[in-house]
Amino acid sequence: MKYNLHPRFKAFDAMIDENAAISKRLVLESKLLQVFKDVPFPLLREARIAYLETISDSEAIIEYLEKMIPKIGIYAGSFNPFHLGHLNIVQKASAIFDKVIIAKGINPEKELEHTTWNDEILRNYEVTEFSGLLTNFIEEHAKYANVTLVKGLRNGDDLDYEVNQLRFMETMYRKLKVVFIQCDKEYEHISSTALRNLERIEPGLSKPFLP
């Protein structure tokens, strides 16, 4: 995916008074990840620094960006399909982390169907796919960020299942950090399995539960 960042940087900088104190400019620069949620951070940092190098009096900001270690939440799943309960978790996680990555993996126990994302709803988030172990995916991102795995919960049964799975992951990646986020009550009954079953009964029945 290509990102046309130059005009977006210009719009972002329009919010910043070039005569403001450096401390205030750095505070605004820290909001970069909130404004550019859809862009992978390594790419964003590289492009931002290259852009700032063309602007005078940016040395302190460039140094700040070079040392930045963002707090990133990785919300991983098969998302088959991605539904309103998933979106609820993403929105809650976004209030905790500088950035949330929605990562679609392959669960061998689930049907291998292509997930159709609602591009309009998720356009402000980084959405990606990964193959292989989730721990490898997390470890790769931990090279440049403070990474936490986000696990969504509907009820106590979900918690029992997720804790059991995490025990395996912890043996593969000792530095694993996890946060559990419970969805709002109105989404507790929604699951990807239930929505796939609805679609088998009659195509389109799952639509009210999708973003």
C-alpha positions as CSV (number, residue, x, y, z in Angstrom):
1,M,0.0,0.0,0.0
2,K,1.3,3.4,-0.9
3,Y,0.8,6.4,1.3
4,N,0.7,10.0,0.0
5,L,2.1,11.6,3.1
6,H,3.5,14.9,1.9
7,P,0.1,16.7,1.7
8,R,-1.0,15.1,4.9
9,F,2.1,16.4,6.7
10,K,1.4,19.9,5.4
11,A,-2.1,19.7,6.8
12,F,-0.8,18.4,10.1
13,D,1.8,21.2,10.3
14,A,-0.9,23.8,9.6
15,M,-2.1,23.1,13.2
16,I,1.3,24.0,14.6
17,D,2.5,27.6,15.1
18,E,6.0,27.7,13.7
19,N,6.8,30.4,16.3
20,A,5.6,28.3,19.2
21,A,8.1,27.2,21.9
22,I,9.8,23.9,21.1
23,S,8.1,22.2,24.1
24,K,4.7,22.9,22.6
25,R,5.8,21.8,19.2
26,L,7.0,18.5,20.6
27,V,3.7,18.0,22.4
28,L,1.9,18.4,19.1
29,E,4.4,16.1,17.4
30,S,3.6,13.4,19.9
31,K,0.1,13.3,18.4
32,L,1.5,12.1,15.1
33,L,0.5,8.5,15.7
34,Q,-3.1,9.5,16.5
35,V,-3.4,11.5,13.3
36,F,-1.7,8.9,11.1
37,K,-3.0,5.7,12.6
38,D,-3.2,3.9,9.3
39,V,0.5,4.3,8.5
40,P,3.0,1.7,9.8
41,F,5.2,3.5,12.4
42,P,8.6,2.8,10.9
43,L,7.4,4.1,7.5
44,L,5.8,7.1,9.2
45,R,8.9,8.0,11.2
46,E,11.2,7.7,8.2
47,A,8.9,9.8,6.0
48,R,8.3,12.4,8.7
49,I,12.0,12.9,9.4
50,A,12.8,13.2,5.6
51,Y,10.0,15.8,5.4
52,L,11.3,17.8,8.4
53,E,14.8,17.8,7.1
54,T,13.5,20.2,4.4
55,I,12.3,22.6,7.0
56,S,14.5,24.8,9.0
57,D,14.7,24.7,12.8
58,S,13.5,21.1,13.0
59,E,16.6,19.4,14.6
60,A,15.0,19.0,18.0
61,I,11.8,17.5,16.6
62,I,13.9,15.1,14.4
63,E,15.9,14.0,17.5
64,Y,12.6,13.5,19.3
65,L,11.2,11.3,16.6
66,E,14.4,9.2,16.3
67,K,14.1,8.3,20.0
68,M,10.3,7.8,20.1
69,I,9.1,4.4,21.3
70,P,5.4,4.4,20.8
71,K,2.9,2.3,22.8
72,I,1.3,-0.1,20.3
73,G,-1.5,-2.5,20.9
74,I,-1.8,-5.5,18.5
75,Y,-5.3,-6.8,18.2
76,A,-5.0,-10.1,16.4
77,G,-7.5,-12.7,15.3
78,S,-9.0,-14.6,12.4
79,F,-11.8,-11.9,12.1
80,N,-13.9,-14.2,9.9
81,P,-15.9,-11.9,9.8
82,F,-14.8,-8.7,11.5
83,H,-17.9,-7.6,13.4
84,L,-19.2,-4.9,15.7
85,G,-17.8,-6.6,18.8
86,H,-14.3,-6.5,17.3
87,L,-14.7,-2.8,16.4
88,N,-15.8,-2.1,20.0
89,I,-12.6,-3.6,21.3
90,V,-10.5,-1.6,18.8
91,Q,-12.1,1.6,19.8
92,K,-11.5,0.9,23.5
93,A,-7.9,-0.1,22.8
94,S,-7.3,3.1,20.9
95,A,-8.0,5.1,24.1
96,I,-5.2,3.2,25.8
97,F,-2.4,3.0,23.2
98,D,-0.7,5.4,20.8
99,K,-1.7,3.1,18.0
100,V,-3.6,-0.1,17.4
101,I,-2.7,-2.6,14.7
102,I,-5.5,-4.9,13.6
103,A,-3.7,-8.1,12.5
104,K,-5.5,-10.9,10.7
105,G,-3.9,-14.3,11.1
106,I,-4.8,-17.8,10.1
107,N,-6.5,-20.1,12.6
108,P,-6.2,-23.7,11.4
109,E,-9.4,-24.7,13.3
110,K,-11.5,-22.1,11.4
111,E,-12.7,-21.9,7.9
112,L,-10.1,-20.2,5.6
113,E,-12.3,-17.6,4.1
114,H,-11.3,-14.1,2.9
115,T,-12.3,-11.4,5.4
116,T,-13.9,-8.4,3.8
117,W,-13.0,-5.3,5.7
118,N,-15.1,-2.2,5.9
119,D,-12.5,0.1,4.4
120,E,-14.4,3.2,5.4
121,I,-14.8,2.3,9.0
122,L,-11.2,1.1,9.4
123,R,-9.5,3.6,7.1
124,N,-8.0,5.3,10.2
125,Y,-6.4,2.1,11.5
126,E,-3.5,0.0,10.3
127,V,-5.0,-3.3,9.1
128,T,-2.6,-6.0,8.1
129,E,-2.3,-9.8,7.7
130,F,0.4,-12.2,9.1
131,S,1.2,-15.8,8.6
132,G,3.0,-18.1,11.1
133,L,3.2,-17.5,14.8
134,L,1.7,-14.5,16.4
135,T,4.6,-14.3,18.8
136,N,6.9,-13.8,15.8
137,F,4.7,-11.0,14.5
138,I,4.7,-9.3,18.0
139,E,8.5,-9.7,18.4
140,E,9.1,-8.0,15.0
141,H,7.1,-4.9,16.1
142,A,8.7,-4.9,19.5
143,K,12.0,-3.9,17.8
144,Y,10.7,-0.3,17.5
145,A,7.8,-0.1,20.0
146,N,6.5,-1.0,23.4
147,V,4.1,-3.7,22.2
148,T,1.1,-5.2,24.1
149,L,-1.2,-7.9,22.8
150,V,-4.9,-6.9,23.0
151,K,-7.4,-9.7,23.8
152,G,-11.1,-9.0,23.5
153,L,-13.5,-10.7,25.9
154,R,-17.2,-11.3,25.8
155,N,-17.6,-13.4,29.0
156,G,-15.8,-15.7,31.5
157,D,-15.7,-18.6,29.0
158,D,-13.7,-16.4,26.7
159,L,-11.3,-15.6,29.5
160,D,-10.6,-19.2,30.3
161,Y,-9.9,-20.0,26.6
162,E,-7.6,-17.0,26.1
163,V,-5.6,-17.6,29.3
164,N,-5.0,-21.2,28.2
165,Q,-3.8,-20.0,24.8
166,L,-1.5,-17.4,26.4
167,R,0.3,-20.0,28.4
168,F,1.6,-21.5,25.1
169,M,2.5,-18.1,23.7
170,E,4.5,-17.2,26.9
171,T,6.7,-20.2,26.4
172,M,7.5,-18.9,22.9
173,Y,8.0,-15.2,23.8
174,R,8.9,-14.5,27.4
175,K,8.5,-10.8,27.0
176,L,4.8,-11.1,26.1
177,K,2.6,-8.4,27.6
178,V,-1.2,-8.7,27.4
179,V,-4.2,-6.6,28.2
180,F,-7.8,-8.0,28.3
181,I,-10.6,-5.7,27.2
182,Q,-14.2,-6.6,27.7
183,C,-16.7,-5.6,25.0
184,D,-19.8,-3.6,25.9
185,K,-22.8,-5.7,27.0
186,E,-24.7,-5.0,23.8
187,Y,-22.0,-7.0,21.8
188,E,-21.6,-10.0,24.2
189,H,-23.7,-12.3,22.0
190,I,-21.9,-11.6,18.8
191,S,-19.3,-14.1,17.6
192,S,-17.8,-14.8,14.2
193,T,-19.0,-18.4,14.4
194,A,-22.6,-17.3,15.0
195,L,-22.4,-14.9,12.1
196,R,-21.1,-17.5,9.7
197,N,-23.9,-19.8,10.7
198,L,-26.4,-17.1,10.0
199,E,-24.9,-16.7,6.5
200,R,-25.3,-20.4,5.9
201,I,-29.0,-20.1,6.8
202,E,-29.6,-17.1,4.6
203,P,-27.0,-14.8,3.0
204,G,-27.2,-11.3,4.4
205,L,-28.5,-12.3,7.9
206,S,-25.3,-11.3,9.5
207,K,-25.2,-7.8,8.0
208,P,-26.8,-6.0,11.1
209,F,-23.8,-7.2,13.2
210,L,-21.1,-6.0,10.8
211,P,-19.5,-2.5,10.9
